[in-house]
Amino acid sequence: MLCLQDVSKNFKNGKKESVRAVDRLNLTVHPEEFVCIVGRSGCGKTTTLRMIAGLETVSSGSIRLNGRTIRKPGPDRCVVFQKYTLFPWRTVLS
């Protein structure tokens, strides 16, 4: 089971101010459940997925997968990026 409890994420914008990308998100995904995250551009969808994958840290709250807190990437999760991630000078074969 995936459980997000009061998850928030803040980014610094280069000044002393910070931008809150995700604000107190609560979500529980049970085994064999299929969930989609939809919303307007800039509402925190990708940031949330990156935190679940362990690619971003949470500013507050917690994310747990099967009872274990997610703090970094792990073999039990994966990410399919929106854009290709190969080096532009390489192909799949070389």
C-alpha positions in Angstrom: 0.0 0.0 0.0 1.2 3.5 -0.9 0.3 6.2 1.7 1.0 9.9 1.5 0.3 11.7 4.7 0.2 15.5 4.8 2.9 15.7 2.1 4.2 19.2 1.2 7.0 20.3 -1.0 8.6 23.7 -1.1 11.2 25.0 -3.6 13.4 28.0 -3.1 13.0 30.5 -6.0 16.5 31.9 -5.7 15.5 34.5 -3.2 14.6 34.1 0.5 11.1 33.2 -0.6 9.9 29.7 -1.3 7.2 28.3 -3.6 4.9 25.5 -2.3 4.5 23.0 -5.1 2.5 20.5 -3.1 0.4 21.4 0.0 -0.7 18.8 2.6 -1.5 16.1 0.1 -3.1 12.9 1.5 -3.5 9.9 -0.7 -3.8 6.1 -0.1 -3.4 3.6 -2.9 -4.3 0.1 -2.1 -2.8 -3.0 -3.7 -4.1 -3.6 -7.3 -5.7 -0.2 -7.4 -5.2 1.9 -10.5 -4.9 5.6 -9.9 -4.4 8.6 -12.2 -3.2 12.0 -11.1 -4.7 14.8 -13.2 -4.7 18.6 -12.9 -3.7 21.8 -14.6 -0.1 22.6 -15.5 2.0 23.5 -12.5 -0.3 22.0 -9.8 2.4 19.5 -8.5 1.6 16.3 -10.4 5.2 15.6 -11.5 6.6 16.8 -8.2 4.4 14.3 -6.4 5.4 11.4 -8.7 9.1 12.4 -8.2 8.7 12.3 -4.4 7.0 8.9 -4.6 9.9 7.6 -6.8 12.4 9.0 -4.2 13.9 11.5 -6.7 12.7 14.5 -4.5 12.5 14.7 -0.8 9.4 15.9 1.0 9.5 19.2 2.9 7.0 17.9 5.4 4.7 14.9 5.9 5.6 11.3 4.9 5.4 8.9 2.0 5.3 5.2 2.9 5.3 2.1 0.6 4.3 -1.1 2.3 5.1 0.4 5.7 8.5 1.7 4.7 9.3 5.5 4.5 10.5 6.5 1.0 13.6 8.6 1.3 15.5 7.7 -1.9 15.0 5.8 -5.2 14.6 2.0 -4.8 14.1 -1.1 -6.9 10.5 -1.4 -5.8 9.6 1.8 -7.8 10.3 3.1 -11.3 9.7 6.2 -13.4 8.8 6.6 -17.0 9.9 10.0 -18.0 7.8 12.2 -20.3 10.8 13.0 -22.5 13.5 10.6 -23.8 16.5 10.4 -21.5 19.1 9.0 -23.8 22.1 11.1 -24.7 21.4 12.8 -28.0 24.5 11.3 -29.6 23.6 7.7 -28.6 20.9 5.3 -29.7 19.3 2.3 -28.0 21.7 0.1 -29.9 25.0 2.0 -29.4 
